[in-house]
Amino acid sequence: MSVVDFSDPETIAFLAAALQAAGVDGIEINQPECTLRIVARRDAPSVDPLVQILQTTSRATQSEKVTAPMAGVFSSLHPASSAPPLEPPPEVAAGETLGFIWIGPILLPVKAAKTGVLTRRVAADGSVVGYGDPLFEFELHP
């Protein structure tokens, strides 16, 4: 798998042009080292999109988000489970299931990518979430 350099001006220009051609209002891409935000200006279509690149200079907080792997309906519990949903501040291990995304009849697990402590549950049960929407926030274990 190749890594895309979202700080490259050619990549940003390509993304901005593709978003405008598709009629998309904006996109935000978060990576550990930077965040790229491109917002189309619908009030002035002839103006180039607003592009923000936010460099992360400090990792002191070591805060992470667990995001939706696909659009669907969030559920904190498996339908066959009788256990209570995870609420902060439980410790979670990398690969641990934190919830599920319903896509029609399909149930997709949402797993923690890293070990840490949940600090906040962002998505409510039954809420519609989009790809990349934050579901949980947690602090990494060193």
KESEMAR-995951 format. One record per atom (N, C-alpha, C, O): residue number from 1; residue in one letter; atom name; x negated, y, z negated. Coordinates in nm, 3 decimals. Layout:
residues N
ATOM  resi  resn  name       c1       c2       c3
ATOM   NUM     A    CA        X        Y        Z
...
END
This chain:
residues 142
ATOM  resi  resn  name       c1       c2       c3
ATOM     1     M     N   -0.084   -0.117    0.000
ATOM     1     M    CA    0.000    0.000    0.000
ATOM     1     M     C   -0.089    0.123    0.000
ATOM     1     M     O   -0.179    0.134   -0.083
ATOM     2     S     N   -0.065    0.215    0.090
ATOM     2     S    CA   -0.145    0.337    0.096
ATOM     2     S     C   -0.084    0.443    0.006
ATOM     2     S     O    0.036    0.445   -0.019
ATOM     3     V     N   -0.170    0.532   -0.042
ATOM     3     V    CA   -0.127    0.640   -0.129
ATOM     3     V     C   -0.118    0.766   -0.045
ATOM     3     V     O   -0.210    0.799    0.030
ATOM     4     V     N   -0.008    0.837   -0.058
ATOM     4     V    CA    0.013    0.961    0.016
ATOM     4     V     C   -0.039    1.076   -0.068
ATOM     4     V     O   -0.008    1.086   -0.186
ATOM     5     D     N   -0.118    1.164   -0.006
ATOM     5     D    CA   -0.170    1.282   -0.074
ATOM     5     D     C   -0.069    1.395   -0.056
ATOM     5     D     O   -0.065    1.460    0.049
ATOM     6     F     N    0.014    1.418   -0.159
ATOM     6     F    CA    0.117    1.520   -0.150
ATOM     6     F     C    0.065    1.662   -0.169
ATOM     6     F     O    0.143    1.757   -0.167
ATOM     7     S     N   -0.067    1.677   -0.188
ATOM     7     S    CA   -0.124    1.812   -0.193
ATOM     7     S     C   -0.181    1.853   -0.057
ATOM     7     S     O   -0.225    1.966   -0.040
ATOM     8     D     N   -0.180    1.761    0.040
ATOM     8     D    CA   -0.229    1.788    0.174
ATOM     8     D     C   -0.132    1.879    0.250
ATOM     8     D     O   -0.014    1.845    0.262
ATOM     9     P     N   -0.179    1.994    0.300
ATOM     9     P    CA   -0.090    2.087    0.371
ATOM     9     P     C   -0.017    2.024    0.491
ATOM     9     P     O    0.099    2.058    0.516
ATOM    10     E     N   -0.082    1.934    0.564
ATOM    10     E    CA   -0.017    1.870    0.678
ATOM    10     E     C    0.098    1.780    0.632
ATOM    10     E     O    0.204    1.776    0.696
ATOM    11     T     N    0.078    1.709    0.523
ATOM    11     T    CA    0.184    1.623    0.468
ATOM    11     T     C    0.302    1.708    0.422
ATOM    11     T     O    0.417    1.674    0.447
ATOM    12     I     N    0.272    1.819    0.355
ATOM    12     I    CA    0.377    1.908    0.305
ATOM    12     I     C    0.456    1.967    0.422
ATOM    12     I     O    0.579    1.972    0.419
ATOM    13     A     N    0.385    2.012    0.525
ATOM    13     A    CA    0.452    2.070    0.642
ATOM    13     A     C    0.540    1.966    0.711
ATOM    13     A     O    0.652    1.997    0.752
ATOM    14     F     N    0.491    1.843    0.723
ATOM    14     F    CA    0.570    1.735    0.783
ATOM    14     F     C    0.696    1.709    0.701
ATOM    14     F     O    0.805    1.699    0.757
ATOM    15     L     N    0.681    1.698    0.568
ATOM    15     L    CA    0.798    1.675    0.482
ATOM    15     L     C    0.898    1.789    0.491
ATOM    15     L     O    1.019    1.766    0.502
ATOM    16     A     N    0.849    1.913    0.488
ATOM    16     A    CA    0.938    2.029    0.495
ATOM    16     A     C    1.016    2.030    0.626
ATOM    16     A     O    1.137    2.055    0.627
ATOM    17     A     N    0.948    2.002    0.737
ATOM    17     A    CA    1.015    2.000    0.867
ATOM    17     A     C    1.118    1.887    0.873
ATOM    17     A     O    1.228    1.906    0.926
ATOM    18     A     N    1.083    1.771    0.821
ATOM    18     A    CA    1.176    1.657    0.822
ATOM    18     A     C    1.299    1.686    0.736
ATOM    18     A     O    1.410    1.651    0.774
ATOM    19     L     N    1.280    1.749    0.622
ATOM    19     L    CA    1.393    1.783    0.534
ATOM    19     L     C    1.485    1.883    0.602
ATOM    19     L     O    1.607    1.868    0.598
ATOM    20     Q     N    1.427    1.986    0.663
ATOM    20     Q    CA    1.510    2.085    0.731
ATOM    20     Q     C    1.585    2.023    0.848
ATOM    20     Q     O    1.703    2.051    0.868
ATOM    21     A     N    1.519    1.938    0.924
ATOM    21     A    CA    1.585    1.874    1.039
ATOM    21     A     C    1.699    1.784    0.994
ATOM    21     A     O    1.799    1.769    1.064
ATOM    22     A     N    1.684    1.724    0.877
ATOM    22     A    CA    1.788    1.634    0.824
ATOM    22     A     C    1.896    1.709    0.747
ATOM    22     A     O    1.996    1.649    0.707
ATOM    23     G     N    1.877    1.839    0.725
ATOM    23     G    CA    1.976    1.916    0.651
ATOM    23     G     C    1.972    1.894    0.501
ATOM    23     G     O    2.070    1.920    0.431
ATOM    24     V     N    1.859    1.845    0.451
ATOM    24     V    CA    1.844    1.820    0.307
ATOM    24     V     C    1.804    1.950    0.239
ATOM    24     V     O    1.720    2.024    0.289
ATOM    25     D     N    1.866    1.977    0.123
ATOM    25     D    CA    1.839    2.102    0.051
ATOM    25     D     C    1.703    2.105   -0.017
ATOM    25     D     O    1.644    2.212   -0.031
ATOM    26     G     N    1.654    1.990   -0.060
ATOM    26     G    CA    1.526    1.989   -0.129
ATOM    26     G     C    1.485    1.851   -0.173
ATOM    26     G     O    1.562    1.755   -0.166
ATOM    27     I     N    1.363    1.844   -0.219
ATOM    27     I    CA    1.308    1.718   -0.270
ATOM    27     I     C    1.205    1.751   -0.377
ATOM    27     I     O    1.138    1.854   -0.370
ATOM    28     E     N    1.193    1.663   -0.475
ATOM    28     E    CA    1.090    1.676   -0.576
ATOM    28     E     C    1.021    1.541   -0.589
ATOM    28     E     O    1.087    1.439   -0.606
ATOM    29     I     N    0.889    1.542   -0.582
ATOM    29     I    CA    0.810    1.420   -0.593
ATOM    29     I     C    0.718    1.437   -0.712
ATOM    29     I     O    0.638    1.530   -0.718
ATOM    30     N     N    0.730    1.346   -0.809
ATOM    30     N    CA    0.648    1.353   -0.930
ATOM    30     N     C    0.543    1.243   -0.928
ATOM    30     N     O    0.574    1.126   -0.905
ATOM    31     Q     N    0.420    1.283   -0.951
ATOM    31     Q    CA    0.309    1.190   -0.967
ATOM    31     Q     C    0.233    1.230   -1.092
ATOM    31     Q     O    0.249    1.343   -1.139
ATOM    32     P     N    0.151    1.142   -1.147
ATOM    32     P    CA    0.080    1.177   -1.271
ATOM    32     P     C   -0.005    1.303   -1.258
ATOM    32     P     O   -0.015    1.380   -1.353
ATOM    33     E     N   -0.065    1.325   -1.141
ATOM    33     E    CA   -0.155    1.440   -1.127
ATOM    33     E     C   -0.087    1.567   -1.077
ATOM    33     E     O   -0.143    1.675   -1.093
ATOM    34     C     N    0.031    1.557   -1.017
ATOM    34     C    CA    0.098    1.677   -0.969
ATOM    34     C     C    0.245    1.650   -0.938
ATOM    34     C     O    0.288    1.535   -0.926
ATOM    35     T     N    0.319    1.759   -0.926
ATOM    35     T    CA    0.459    1.753   -0.885
ATOM    35     T     C    0.473    1.841   -0.761
ATOM    35     T     O    0.426    1.954   -0.759
ATOM    36     L     N    0.538    1.788   -0.658
ATOM    36     L    CA    0.564    1.864   -0.536
ATOM    36     L     C    0.714    1.890   -0.527
ATOM    36     L     O    0.793    1.797   -0.536
ATOM    37     R     N    0.752    2.017   -0.510
ATOM    37     R    CA    0.893    2.052   -0.496
ATOM    37     R     C    0.908    2.135   -0.369
ATOM    37     R     O    0.843    2.238   -0.352
ATOM    38     I     N    0.995    2.089   -0.278
ATOM    38     I    CA    1.024    2.161   -0.154
ATOM    38     I     C    1.173    2.194   -0.156
ATOM    38     I     O    1.256    2.104   -0.169
ATOM    39     V     N    1.206    2.322   -0.143
ATOM    39     V    CA    1.346    2.367   -0.146
ATOM    39     V     C    1.374    2.446   -0.019
ATOM    39     V     O    1.307    2.544    0.010
ATOM    40     A     N    1.475    2.402    0.058
ATOM    40     A    CA    1.514    2.471    0.181
ATOM    40     A     C    1.592    2.597    0.147
ATOM    40     A     O    1.670    2.598    0.052
ATOM    41     R     N    1.571    2.702    0.222
ATOM    41     R    CA    1.641    2.828    0.201
ATOM    41     R     C    1.759    2.832    0.297
ATOM    41     R     O    1.743    2.868    0.413
ATOM    42     R     N    1.876    2.796    0.249
ATOM    42     R    CA    1.996    2.792    0.334
ATOM    42     R     C    2.049    2.934    0.363
ATOM    42     R     O    2.117    2.956    0.463
ATOM    43     D     N    2.015    3.030    0.275
ATOM    43     D    CA    2.061    3.167    0.296
ATOM    43     D     C    1.981    3.236    0.407
ATOM    43     D     O    2.027    3.335    0.464
ATOM    44     A     N    1.863    3.184    0.438
ATOM    44     A    CA    1.778    3.240    0.543
ATOM    44     A     C    1.710    3.125    0.617
ATOM    44     A     O    1.594    3.096    0.592
ATOM    45     P     N    1.783    3.059    0.710
ATOM    45     P    CA    1.730    2.940    0.775
ATOM    45     P     C    1.601    2.962    0.852
ATOM    45     P     O    1.524    2.868    0.873
ATOM    46     S     N    1.574    3.086    0.894
ATOM    46     S    CA    1.452    3.110    0.970
ATOM    46     S     C    1.329    3.120    0.879
ATOM    46     S     O    1.216    3.120    0.927
ATOM    47     V     N    1.352    3.130    0.748
ATOM    47     V    CA    1.242    3.140    0.653
ATOM    47     V     C    1.193    3.000    0.618
ATOM    47     V     O    1.272    2.908    0.601
ATOM    48     D     N    1.061    2.986    0.608
ATOM    48     D    CA    1.005    2.856    0.571
ATOM    48     D     C    1.055    2.814    0.434
ATOM    48     D     O    1.085    2.898    0.350
ATOM    49     P     N    1.064    2.682    0.411
ATOM    49     P    CA    1.109    2.635    0.281
ATOM    49     P     C    1.012    2.678    0.171
ATOM    49     P     O    0.893    2.695    0.193
ATOM    50     L     N    1.067    2.693    0.051
ATOM    50     L    CA    0.986    2.723   -0.066
ATOM    50     L     C    0.915    2.594   -0.106
ATOM    50     L     O    0.979    2.491   -0.123
ATOM    51     V     N    0.785    2.601   -0.121
ATOM    51     V    CA    0.707    2.484   -0.161
ATOM    51     V     C    0.634    2.517   -0.289
ATOM    51     V     O    0.563    2.618   -0.298
ATOM    52     Q     N    0.651    2.432   -0.389
ATOM    52     Q    CA    0.579    2.448   -0.515
ATOM    52     Q     C    0.498    2.322   -0.540
ATOM    52     Q     O    0.550    2.211   -0.531
ATOM    53     I     N    0.372    2.340   -0.571
ATOM    53     I    CA    0.289    2.228   -0.614
ATOM    53     I     C    0.243    2.261   -0.755
ATOM    53     I     O    0.171    2.358   -0.777
ATOM    54     L     N    0.285    2.180   -0.849
ATOM    54     L    CA    0.252    2.203   -0.988
ATOM    54     L     C    0.147    2.101   -1.029
ATOM    54     L     O    0.176    1.983   -1.042
ATOM    55     Q     N    0.025    2.147   -1.050
ATOM    55     Q    CA   -0.082    2.057   -1.091
ATOM    55     Q     C   -0.070    2.030   -1.241
ATOM    55     Q     O   -0.045    2.121   -1.320
ATOM    56     T     N   -0.086    1.907   -1.278
ATOM    56     T    CA   -0.087    1.871   -1.419
ATOM    56     T     C   -0.232    1.880   -1.465
ATOM    56     T     O   -0.317    1.805   -1.418
ATOM    57     T     N   -0.259    1.972   -1.556
ATOM    57     T    CA   -0.396    1.991   -1.602
ATOM    57     T     C   -0.422    1.921   -1.734
ATOM    57     T     O   -0.538    1.895   -1.767
ATOM    58     S     N   -0.319    1.891   -1.809
ATOM    58     S    CA   -0.338    1.827   -1.939
ATOM    58     S     C   -0.246    1.708   -1.952
ATOM    58     S     O   -0.127    1.716   -1.920
ATOM    59     R     N   -0.300    1.598   -2.001
ATOM    59     R    CA   -0.220    1.480   -2.027
ATOM    59     R     C   -0.204    1.461   -2.177
ATOM    59     R     O   -0.185    1.349   -2.224
ATOM    60     A     N   -0.211    1.572   -2.253
ATOM    60     A    CA   -0.208    1.564   -2.399
ATOM    60     A     C   -0.079    1.502   -2.450
ATOM    60     A     O   -0.082    1.425   -2.547
ATOM    61     T     N    0.034    1.533   -2.389
ATOM    61     T    CA    0.160    1.481   -2.440
ATOM    61     T     C    0.182    1.335   -2.403
ATOM    61     T     O    0.251    1.264   -2.476
ATOM    62     Q     N    0.125    1.289   -2.292
ATOM    62     Q    CA    0.139    1.150   -2.248
ATOM    62     Q     C    0.286    1.108   -2.242
ATOM    62     Q     O    0.321    0.997   -2.281
ATOM    63     S     N    0.370    1.197   -2.193
ATOM    63     S    CA    0.513    1.169   -2.181
ATOM    63     S     C    0.542    1.116   -2.041
ATOM    63     S     O    0.486    1.164   -1.943
ATOM    64     E     N    0.630    1.018   -2.033
ATOM    64     E    CA    0.667    0.956   -1.906
ATOM    64     E     C    0.818    0.947   -1.896
ATOM    64     E     O    0.890    0.961   -1.995
ATOM    65     K     N    0.865    0.924   -1.774
ATOM    65     K    CA    1.008    0.901   -1.751
ATOM    65     K     C    1.026    0.766   -1.684
ATOM    65     K     O    0.945    0.725   -1.601
ATOM    66     V     N    1.132    0.698   -1.723
ATOM    66     V    CA    1.175    0.578   -1.651
ATOM    66     V     C    1.284    0.626   -1.557
ATOM    66     V     O    1.383    0.684   -1.602
ATOM    67     T     N    1.267    0.604   -1.428
ATOM    67     T    CA    1.361    0.656   -1.329
ATOM    67     T     C    1.437    0.543   -1.261
ATOM    67     T     O    1.397    0.427   -1.263
ATOM    68     A     N    1.548    0.582   -1.201
ATOM    68     A    CA    1.633    0.485   -1.131
ATOM    68     A     C    1.561    0.433   -1.007
ATOM    68     A     O    1.515    0.512   -0.925
ATOM    69     P     N    1.549    0.300   -0.992
ATOM    69     P    CA    1.483    0.245   -0.875
ATOM    69     P     C    1.569    0.252   -0.749
ATOM    69     P     O    1.520    0.228   -0.638
ATOM    70     M     N    1.698    0.283   -0.766
ATOM    70     M    CA    1.791    0.289   -0.654
ATOM    70     M     C    1.916    0.365   -0.702
ATOM    70     M     O    1.940    0.372   -0.823
ATOM    71     A     N    1.991    0.419   -0.612
ATOM    71     A    CA    2.116    0.486   -0.648
ATOM    71     A     C    2.219    0.382   -0.689
ATOM    71     A     O    2.224    0.272   -0.633
ATOM    72     G     N    2.302    0.416   -0.787
ATOM    72     G    CA    2.406    0.325   -0.833
ATOM    72     G     C    2.467    0.375   -0.962
ATOM    72     G     O    2.462    0.495   -0.991
ATOM    73     V     N    2.525    0.285   -1.039
ATOM    73     V    CA    2.589    0.319   -1.167
ATOM    73     V     C    2.503    0.259   -1.278
ATOM    73     V     O    2.476    0.139   -1.279
ATOM    74     F     N    2.461    0.345   -1.373
ATOM    74     F    CA    2.373    0.299   -1.481
ATOM    74     F     C    2.452    0.228   -1.590
ATOM    74     F     O    2.562    0.269   -1.626
ATOM    75     S     N    2.393    0.121   -1.641
ATOM    75     S    CA    2.448    0.048   -1.755
ATOM    75     S     C    2.332    0.012   -1.847
ATOM    75     S     O    2.230   -0.039   -1.800
ATOM    76     S     N    2.346    0.038   -1.976
ATOM    76     S    CA    2.238    0.005   -2.068
ATOM    76     S     C    2.239   -0.142   -2.107
ATOM    76     S     O    2.142   -0.191   -2.164
ATOM    77     L     N    2.348   -0.213   -2.077
ATOM    77     L    CA    2.361   -0.353   -2.116
ATOM    77     L     C    2.394   -0.442   -1.997
ATOM    77     L     O    2.460   -0.400   -1.902
ATOM    78     H     N    2.346   -0.564   -2.005
ATOM    78     H    CA    2.388   -0.667   -1.910
ATOM    78     H     C    2.533   -0.702   -1.943
ATOM    78     H     O    2.567   -0.706   -2.062
ATOM    79     P     N    2.619   -0.727   -1.846
ATOM    79     P    CA    2.760   -0.755   -1.876
ATOM    79     P     C    2.781   -0.877   -1.966
ATOM    79     P     O    2.884   -0.886   -2.033
ATOM    80     A     N    2.687   -0.970   -1.968
ATOM    80     A    CA    2.702   -1.089   -2.052
ATOM    80     A     C    2.638   -1.072   -2.191
ATOM    80     A     O    2.643   -1.163   -2.273
ATOM    81     S     N    2.579   -0.955   -2.216
ATOM    81     S    CA    2.509   -0.933   -2.343
ATOM    81     S     C    2.602   -0.881   -2.451
ATOM    81     S     O    2.694   -0.804   -2.425
ATOM    82     S     N    2.575   -0.924   -2.573
ATOM    82     S    CA    2.649   -0.871   -2.688
ATOM    82     S     C    2.558   -0.786   -2.776
ATOM    82     S     O    2.601   -0.735   -2.879
ATOM    83     A     N    2.431   -0.771   -2.735
ATOM    83     A    CA    2.335   -0.691   -2.812
ATOM    83     A     C    2.366   -0.543   -2.796
ATOM    83     A     O    2.418   -0.501   -2.693
ATOM    84     P     N    2.334   -0.463   -2.898
ATOM    84     P    CA    2.355   -0.318   -2.885
ATOM    84     P     C    2.255   -0.260   -2.784
ATOM    84     P     O    2.146   -0.315   -2.767
ATOM    85     P     N    2.290   -0.150   -2.718
ATOM    85     P    CA    2.198   -0.089   -2.622
ATOM    85     P     C    2.074   -0.033   -2.692
ATOM    85     P     O    2.079    0.001   -2.810
ATOM    86     L     N    1.965   -0.023   -2.617
ATOM    86     L    CA    1.843    0.037   -2.671
ATOM    86     L     C    1.865    0.186   -2.693
ATOM    86     L     O    1.912    0.257   -2.603
ATOM    87     E     N    1.833    0.232   -2.810
ATOM    87     E    CA    1.840    0.374   -2.841
ATOM    87     E     C    1.704    0.415   -2.896
ATOM    87     E     O    1.636    0.333   -2.958
ATOM    88     P     N    1.663    0.537   -2.875
ATOM    88     P    CA    1.535    0.581   -2.930
ATOM    88     P     C    1.539    0.569   -3.083
ATOM    88     P     O    1.644    0.592   -3.142
ATOM    89     P     N    1.431    0.534   -3.146
ATOM    89     P    CA    1.293    0.525   -3.100
ATOM    89     P     C    1.236    0.384   -3.091
ATOM    89     P     O    1.130    0.363   -3.149
ATOM    90     P     N    1.296    0.287   -3.026
ATOM    90     P    CA    1.232    0.156   -3.022
ATOM    90     P     C    1.107    0.155   -2.935
ATOM    90     P     O    1.096    0.229   -2.837
ATOM    91     E     N    1.014    0.070   -2.974
ATOM    91     E    CA    0.896    0.049   -2.890
ATOM    91     E     C    0.935   -0.043   -2.775
ATOM    91     E     O    1.012   -0.137   -2.793
ATOM    92     V     N    0.882   -0.014   -2.659
ATOM    92     V    CA    0.909   -0.098   -2.543
ATOM    92     V     C    0.776   -0.142   -2.482
ATOM    92     V     O    0.678   -0.068   -2.484
ATOM    93     A     N    0.775   -0.262   -2.430
ATOM    93     A    CA    0.656   -0.316   -2.365
ATOM    93     A     C    0.670   -0.303   -2.214
ATOM    93     A     O    0.780   -0.298   -2.160
ATOM    94     A     N    0.557   -0.296   -2.146
ATOM    94     A    CA    0.558   -0.293   -2.000
ATOM    94     A     C    0.632   -0.415   -1.949
ATOM    94     A     O    0.605   -0.527   -1.991
ATOM    95     G     N    0.725   -0.394   -1.857
ATOM    95     G    CA    0.804   -0.503   -1.801
ATOM    95     G     C    0.932   -0.534   -1.876
ATOM    95     G     O    1.012   -0.615   -1.830
ATOM    96     E     N    0.953   -0.469   -1.991
ATOM    96     E    CA    1.075   -0.493   -2.068
ATOM    96     E     C    1.195   -0.428   -1.999
ATOM    96     E     O    1.185   -0.316   -1.949
ATOM    97     T     N    1.307   -0.498   -1.996
ATOM    97     T    CA    1.429   -0.446   -1.934
ATOM    97     T     C    1.493   -0.343   -2.026
ATOM    97     T     O    1.520   -0.371   -2.143
ATOM    98     L     N    1.517   -0.223   -1.972
ATOM    98     L    CA    1.576   -0.114   -2.050
ATOM    98     L     C    1.723   -0.092   -2.016
ATOM    98     L     O    1.797   -0.035   -2.097
ATOM    99     G     N    1.765   -0.135   -1.900
ATOM    99     G    CA    1.902   -0.116   -1.856
ATOM    99     G     C    1.919   -0.176   -1.718
ATOM    99     G     O    1.835   -0.252   -1.670
ATOM   100     F     N    2.030   -0.138   -1.655
ATOM   100     F    CA    2.062   -0.196   -1.524
ATOM   100     F     C    2.127   -0.090   -1.435
ATOM   100     F     O    2.187    0.006   -1.484
ATOM   101     I     N    2.113   -0.108   -1.305
ATOM   101     I    CA    2.181   -0.025   -1.206
ATOM   101     I     C    2.276   -0.117   -1.128
ATOM   101     I     O    2.234   -0.216   -1.069
ATOM   102     W     N    2.404   -0.082   -1.131
ATOM   102     W    CA    2.504   -0.154   -1.051
ATOM   102     W     C    2.507   -0.092   -0.912
ATOM   102     W     O    2.522    0.029   -0.897
ATOM   103     I     N    2.491   -0.177   -0.811
ATOM   103     I    CA    2.508   -0.135   -0.672
ATOM   103     I     C    2.612   -0.230   -0.615
ATOM   103     I     O    2.578   -0.338   -0.569
ATOM   104     G     N    2.738   -0.189   -0.619
ATOM   104     G    CA    2.846   -0.280   -0.580
ATOM   104     G     C    2.844   -0.400   -0.673
ATOM   104     G     O    2.846   -0.383   -0.795
ATOM   105     P     N    2.838   -0.522   -0.620
ATOM   105     P    CA    2.837   -0.641   -0.704
ATOM   105     P     C    2.697   -0.680   -0.752
ATOM   105     P     O    2.681   -0.778   -0.825
ATOM   106     I     N    2.595   -0.605   -0.712
ATOM   106     I    CA    2.456   -0.639   -0.746
ATOM   106     I     C    2.414   -0.564   -0.872
ATOM   106     I     O    2.445   -0.446   -0.888
ATOM   107     L     N    2.344   -0.634   -0.960
ATOM   107     L    CA    2.294   -0.577   -1.084
ATOM   107     L     C    2.141   -0.576   -1.078
ATOM   107     L     O    2.078   -0.681   -1.078
ATOM   108     L     N    2.082   -0.455   -1.072
ATOM   108     L    CA    1.938   -0.440   -1.058
ATOM   108     L     C    1.878   -0.399   -1.193
ATOM   108     L     O    1.919   -0.297   -1.249
ATOM   109     P     N    1.782   -0.476   -1.248
ATOM   109     P    CA    1.725   -0.439   -1.377
ATOM   109     P     C    1.636   -0.316   -1.366
ATOM   109     P     O    1.569   -0.295   -1.264
ATOM   110     V     N    1.635   -0.235   -1.472
ATOM   110     V    CA    1.545   -0.120   -1.484
ATOM   110     V     C    1.444   -0.159   -1.591
ATOM   110     V     O    1.481   -0.186   -1.705
ATOM   111     K     N    1.316   -0.161   -1.553
ATOM   111     K    CA    1.213   -0.208   -1.645
ATOM   111     K     C    1.115   -0.096   -1.677
ATOM   111     K     O    1.091   -0.006   -1.596
ATOM   112     A     N    1.058   -0.104   -1.797
ATOM   112     A    CA    0.953   -0.010   -1.836
ATOM   112     A     C    0.826   -0.045   -1.760
ATOM   112     A     O    0.786   -0.161   -1.756
ATOM   113     A     N    0.763    0.054   -1.701
ATOM   113     A    CA    0.640    0.030   -1.627
ATOM   113     A     C    0.519    0.023   -1.720
ATOM   113     A     O    0.418   -0.040   -1.689
ATOM   114     K     N    0.531    0.089   -1.835
ATOM   114     K    CA    0.419    0.096   -1.930
ATOM   114     K     C    0.471    0.074   -2.071
ATOM   114     K     O    0.592    0.083   -2.096
ATOM   115     T     N    0.380    0.047   -2.163
ATOM   115     T    CA    0.415    0.030   -2.304
ATOM   115     T     C    0.425    0.167   -2.370
ATOM   115     T     O    0.342    0.255   -2.345
ATOM   116     G     N    0.527    0.186   -2.454
ATOM   116     G    CA    0.544    0.313   -2.522
ATOM   116     G     C    0.661    0.311   -2.618
ATOM   116     G     O    0.713    0.205   -2.653
ATOM   117     V     N    0.702    0.431   -2.660
ATOM   117     V    CA    0.814    0.448   -2.752
ATOM   117     V     C    0.919    0.535   -2.683
ATOM   117     V     O    0.887    0.645   -2.637
ATOM   118     L     N    1.043    0.487   -2.677
ATOM   118     L    CA    1.150    0.568   -2.618
ATOM   118     L     C    1.174    0.691   -2.703
ATOM   118     L     O    1.185    0.681   -2.826
ATOM   119     T     N    1.181    0.807   -2.640
ATOM   119     T    CA    1.209    0.931   -2.713
ATOM   119     T     C    1.347    0.986   -2.681
ATOM   119     T     O    1.405    1.060   -2.761
ATOM   120     R     N    1.401    0.951   -2.564
ATOM   120     R    CA    1.533    1.003   -2.528
ATOM   120     R     C    1.595    0.918   -2.419
ATOM   120     R     O    1.528    0.876   -2.325
ATOM   121     R     N    1.724    0.893   -2.434
ATOM   121     R    CA    1.801    0.826   -2.329
ATOM   121     R     C    1.870    0.937   -2.250
ATOM   121     R     O    1.950    1.012   -2.307
ATOM   122     V     N    1.841    0.948   -2.122
ATOM   122     V    CA    1.891    1.058   -2.040
ATOM   122     V     C    2.024    1.023   -1.975
ATOM   122     V     O    2.117    1.104   -1.975
ATOM   123     A     N    2.035    0.903   -1.919
ATOM   123     A    CA    2.156    0.862   -1.847
ATOM   123     A     C    2.255    0.796   -1.941
ATOM   123     A     O    2.218    0.714   -2.025
ATOM   124     A     N    2.380    0.832   -1.927
ATOM   124     A    CA    2.488    0.771   -2.007
ATOM   124     A     C    2.540    0.647   -1.936
ATOM   124     A     O    2.532    0.637   -1.813
ATOM   125     D     N    2.592    0.553   -2.014
ATOM   125     D    CA    2.653    0.434   -1.954
ATOM   125     D     C    2.765    0.476   -1.860
ATOM   125     D     O    2.847    0.561   -1.893
ATOM   126     G     N    2.768    0.415   -1.743
ATOM   126     G    CA    2.872    0.443   -1.645
ATOM   126     G     C    2.845    0.564   -1.558
ATOM   126     G     O    2.925    0.595   -1.470
ATOM   127     S     N    2.731    0.633   -1.580
ATOM   127     S    CA    2.703    0.751   -1.498
ATOM   127     S     C    2.644    0.709   -1.364
ATOM   127     S     O    2.569    0.612   -1.354
ATOM   128     V     N    2.680    0.784   -1.261
ATOM   128     V    CA    2.625    0.761   -1.127
ATOM   128     V     C    2.488    0.827   -1.123
ATOM   128     V     O    2.473    0.945   -1.156
ATOM   129     V     N    2.387    0.750   -1.081
ATOM   129     V    CA    2.251    0.801   -1.074
ATOM   129     V     C    2.198    0.785   -0.933
ATOM   129     V     O    2.236    0.693   -0.860
ATOM   130     G     N    2.111    0.875   -0.895
ATOM   130     G    CA    2.047    0.868   -0.764
ATOM   130     G     C    1.908    0.809   -0.777
ATOM   130     G     O    1.854    0.797   -0.886
ATOM   131     Y     N    1.851    0.774   -0.664
ATOM   131     Y    CA    1.714    0.721   -0.663
ATOM   131     Y     C    1.621    0.823   -0.728
ATOM   131     Y     O    1.619    0.940   -0.690
ATOM   132     G     N    1.543    0.778   -0.826
ATOM   132     G    CA    1.446    0.865   -0.891
ATOM   132     G     C    1.500    0.948   -1.005
ATOM   132     G     O    1.423    1.017   -1.072
ATOM   133     D     N    1.632    0.943   -1.031
ATOM   133     D    CA    1.687    1.018   -1.143
ATOM   133     D     C    1.631    0.963   -1.274
ATOM   133     D     O    1.618    0.841   -1.288
ATOM   134     P     N    1.598    1.051   -1.370
ATOM   134     P    CA    1.547    1.002   -1.498
ATOM   134     P     C    1.656    0.929   -1.578
ATOM   134     P     O    1.769    0.977   -1.587
ATOM   135     L     N    1.620    0.814   -1.634
ATOM   135     L    CA    1.711    0.736   -1.718
ATOM   135     L     C    1.669    0.742   -1.864
ATOM   135     L     O    1.753    0.752   -1.953
ATOM   136     F     N    1.538    0.735   -1.888
ATOM   136     F    CA    1.481    0.740   -2.022
ATOM   136     F     C    1.355    0.824   -2.020
ATOM   136     F     O    1.290    0.837   -1.916
ATOM   137     E     N    1.321    0.882   -2.135
ATOM   137     E    CA    1.191    0.944   -2.154
ATOM   137     E     C    1.121    0.867   -2.264
ATOM   137     E     O    1.184    0.821   -2.359
ATOM   138     F     N    0.990    0.852   -2.251
ATOM   138     F    CA    0.915    0.782   -2.355
ATOM   138     F     C    0.773    0.834   -2.361
ATOM   138     F     O    0.723    0.895   -2.266
ATOM   139     E     N    0.709    0.809   -2.476
ATOM   139     E    CA    0.569    0.846   -2.495
ATOM   139     E     C    0.485    0.722   -2.482
ATOM   139     E     O    0.518    0.616   -2.534
ATOM   140     L     N    0.375    0.736   -2.411
ATOM   140     L    CA    0.287    0.623   -2.387
ATOM   140     L     C    0.208    0.588   -2.512
ATOM   140     L     O    0.176    0.674   -2.593
ATOM   141     H     N    0.177    0.460   -2.525
ATOM   141     H    CA    0.084    0.416   -2.629
ATOM   141     H     C   -0.055    0.427   -2.571
ATOM   141     H     O   -0.078    0.388   -2.456
ATOM   142     P     N   -0.149    0.478   -2.649
ATOM   142     P    CA   -0.286    0.489   -2.596
ATOM   142     P     C   -0.350    0.354   -2.571
ATOM   142     P     O   -0.465    0.347   -2.527
END
